[in-house]
Amino acid sequence: MDLNYAPEDLAFRDTVRSWIAANLPADLQQKVLNHKRLVRDDYVRWHRIVHRQGWVAPNWPVEYGGTGWSKVQQHIWEEECARAGTPPILPFGVNMVAPVLIAFGSDAQKRHYLPRILSCEDWWCQGYSEPGAGSDLASLKTRAQRDGDHYIVNGQKTWTTLGQHADMMFCLVRTDADARKQEGISFLLIDMKSPGITVRPIITLDEDHEVNEVFFDNVRVPVANLVGEENRGWTYAKYLLGHERTGIAAVGRSKRELAFLKGFAARMQKDGRPLIFDPLFSAKVAALEIELMALEVTVLRVISQEARRKAPGPEASMLKVKGTEVQQRITELMVEAAGPLALPFDVAFLEGEAAHSSADDDAAPLLPYYFNYRKTSIYGGSNEIQKNIITQMILGL
Ligand SMILES: Cc1cc2nc3c(=O)[nH]c(=O)nc-3n(C[C@H](O)[C@H](O)[C@H](O)COP(=O)(O)OP(=O)(O)OC[C@H]3O[C@@H](n4cnc5c(N)ncnc54)[C@H](O)[C@@H]3O)c2cc1C
């Protein structure tokens, strides 16, 4: 296994780095680097800039609009975006529903939805989790009953990320209540403007509106919006979850945030000298950096295997657990470095309505950022569930 970059990959890195530098709007970059909140238009604006360059869906087959980049080049692109501080390309359309449509959708579905995902004409959300069906997803109860050429959908989804902006939801519904629980599930594409849908905000610890509850009250969904076969949705759902974990280690972003932490701790004072020179604090930063370097090598190992066409298996669980632990640890040390300066909660500053915070501009967003990142060990399959996978599939317990 060769973990060094080939000369053509290094040249590729230069190309994408220059392109990002020339095309990333400064206001978006400042928001991301300074831990400010992004709004719908921020995501859409960056998505469309990348789309115009033809780079929005590197993981798709070229015939549908993919870039033809190798796995290593896709990794370099993600790393360069993280390094520069671009808004993320949201995963729900490009990385989640699109691979399912490409693998299992009808020609009509591919023709209609894939170009709209590329251009961000449709904003997608993920309707998997329900109250009582998170880790145990197959227990989901939202019903879809056939009525002529429609399904009638009743039930509730929860934790629907950015569903308040969504045009479309890919949704798991129960179409056979009598079958074994994995066997009676179907995969439906639901227009979020359909009568009978109610979206209610869930306000998280950081007082942000990122997730929602979605209620379905006799919602009519055309049968043409069924993906693949009825009652085979579990197969498609699992296929999608495999794609969800790709990139979840977020090494590039953690490297950027670690650099921020070091710079910030160099500015904070303890006992009359910069905090970064405090032996206890610097030992914590060094331990974290070692974890991050080990994680990066693990990511490169997985990519190197993927390049030889070996799909990532339980290694993806290791990346999820370690990646999110590192992300959360960075936010903990940020708050520790900020101390009391992290306390003022300044929504106007976070949302860009005020140019400056009432205290320190760098410190003000750190506590909301810390709270927000508690989510990472829960979503995408909780870390406890990933550890179950590791114990079974890697340790054979
Ligand atoms: C910020 C955020 C955004 C999300 N976005 C979406 C979204 O857009 N769409 C969507 O469908 N879902 C979304 N989710 C839901 C997410 O997938 C679930 O929260 C996750 O699967 C856990 O399910 P749960 O919350 O029901 O917890 P539960 O499954 O009830 O788990 C509760 C606790 O028990 C532990 N646990 C459960 N079972 C086991 C077990 N067998 N062994 C050991 N420990 C176990 C869990 O690890 C957890 O700590 C989001 C969640 C969050 C926090």
The ligand as a Tripos MOL2 file, in Angstrom:
@<TRIPOS>MOLECULE
LIG
   53    58     1     0     0
SMALL
NO_CHARGES

@<TRIPOS>ATOM
      1 C1        -28.5100   16.7120   14.3920 C.3       1 LIG1
      2 C2        -29.1650   15.4700   13.8680 C.ar      1 LIG1
      3 C3        -29.5600   15.4270   12.5470 C.ar      1 LIG1
      4 C4        -30.2020   14.2930   12.0550 C.ar      1 LIG1
      5 N1        -30.6710   14.3260   10.7620 N.ar      1 LIG1
      6 C5        -31.4370   13.3160   10.3210 C.ar      1 LIG1
      7 C6        -32.0690   13.3880    9.0460 C.ar      1 LIG1
      8 O1        -31.9020   14.3660    8.3000 O.2       1 LIG1
      9 N2        -32.8830   12.3790    8.6690 N.ar      1 LIG1
     10 C7        -33.0960   11.2780    9.4490 C.ar      1 LIG1
     11 O2        -33.8210   10.3960    9.0350 O.2       1 LIG1
     12 N3        -32.5200   11.1690   10.6660 N.ar      1 LIG1
     13 C8        -31.7070   12.1720   11.1180 C.ar      1 LIG1
     14 N4        -31.1260   12.1000   12.3650 N.ar      1 LIG1
     15 C9        -31.4910   10.9700   13.2330 C.3       1 LIG1
     16 C10       -30.3520   10.0290   13.5560 C.3       1 LIG1
     17 O3        -30.1030    9.1580   12.4960 O.3       1 LIG1
     18 C11       -30.7790    9.2870   14.8380 C.3       1 LIG1
     19 O4        -30.7900   10.2430   15.8870 O.3       1 LIG1
     20 C12       -29.8430    8.1610   15.1840 C.3       1 LIG1
     21 O5        -29.9950    7.1120   14.2770 O.3       1 LIG1
     22 C13       -30.1110    7.6450   16.6150 C.3       1 LIG1
     23 O6        -31.4540    7.3220   16.7740 O.3       1 LIG1
     24 P1        -32.3140    7.9120   18.0000 P.3       1 LIG1
     25 O7        -32.0600    9.3700   18.1100 O.co2     1 LIG1
     26 O8        -33.7120    7.4390   17.8430 O.co2     1 LIG1
     27 O9        -31.6740    7.2520   19.3140 O.3       1 LIG1
     28 P2        -31.9050    5.7660   19.8320 P.3       1 LIG1
     29 O10       -31.8010    4.8110   18.7050 O.co2     1 LIG1
     30 O11       -33.1590    5.7450   20.6490 O.co2     1 LIG1
     31 O12       -30.6520    5.5720   20.7590 O.3       1 LIG1
     32 C14       -30.5760    6.1770   22.0650 C.3       1 LIG1
     33 C15       -29.2180    5.7970   22.6530 C.3       1 LIG1
     34 O13       -29.1330    4.3670   22.7980 O.3       1 LIG1
     35 C16       -27.9960    3.8590   22.1020 C.3       1 LIG1
     36 N5        -28.3450    2.5810   21.4800 N.ar      1 LIG1
     37 C17       -29.4340    2.2980   20.7380 C.ar      1 LIG1
     38 N6        -29.4090    1.0140   20.3210 N.ar      1 LIG1
     39 C18       -28.2430    0.4800   20.7880 C.ar      1 LIG1
     40 C19       -27.6210   -0.8000   20.6750 C.ar      1 LIG1
     41 N7        -28.1760   -1.8030   19.9620 N.pl3     1 LIG1
     42 N8        -26.4070   -0.9880   21.2890 N.ar      1 LIG1
     43 C20       -25.8080    0.0220   21.9890 C.ar      1 LIG1
     44 N9        -26.3740    1.2680   22.1350 N.ar      1 LIG1
     45 C21       -27.5620    1.4890   21.5410 C.ar      1 LIG1
     46 C22       -27.6980    4.9030   21.0290 C.3       1 LIG1
     47 O14       -26.3500    4.8780   20.6430 O.3       1 LIG1
     48 C23       -28.0470    6.2030   21.7690 C.3       1 LIG1
     49 O15       -26.9600    6.5950   22.5760 O.3       1 LIG1
     50 C24       -30.4410   13.1810   12.8910 C.ar      1 LIG1
     51 C25       -29.9990   13.2200   14.2210 C.ar      1 LIG1
     52 C26       -29.3830   14.3410   14.7140 C.ar      1 LIG1
     53 C27       -28.9490   14.3490   16.1570 C.3       1 LIG1
@<TRIPOS>BOND
     1     1     2 1
     2     2     3 ar
     3     2    52 ar
     4     3     4 ar
     5     4     5 ar
     6     4    50 ar
     7     5     6 ar
     8     6     7 ar
     9     6    13 1
    10     7     8 2
    11     7     9 ar
    12     9    10 ar
    13    10    11 2
    14    10    12 ar
    15    12    13 ar
    16    13    14 ar
    17    14    15 1
    18    14    50 ar
    19    15    16 1
    20    16    17 1
    21    16    18 1
    22    18    19 1
    23    18    20 1
    24    20    21 1
    25    20    22 1
    26    22    23 1
    27    23    24 1
    28    24    25 2
    29    24    26 1
    30    24    27 1
    31    27    28 1
    32    28    29 2
    33    28    30 1
    34    28    31 1
    35    31    32 1
    36    32    33 1
    37    33    34 1
    38    33    48 1
    39    34    35 1
    40    35    36 1
    41    35    46 1
    42    36    37 ar
    43    36    45 ar
    44    37    38 ar
    45    38    39 ar
    46    39    40 ar
    47    39    45 ar
    48    40    41 1
    49    40    42 ar
    50    42    43 ar
    51    43    44 ar
    52    44    45 ar
    53    46    47 1
    54    46    48 1
    55    48    49 1
    56    50    51 ar
    57    51    52 ar
    58    52    53 1
@<TRIPOS>SUBSTRUCTURE
     1 LIG1         1 GROUP 0 **** ****
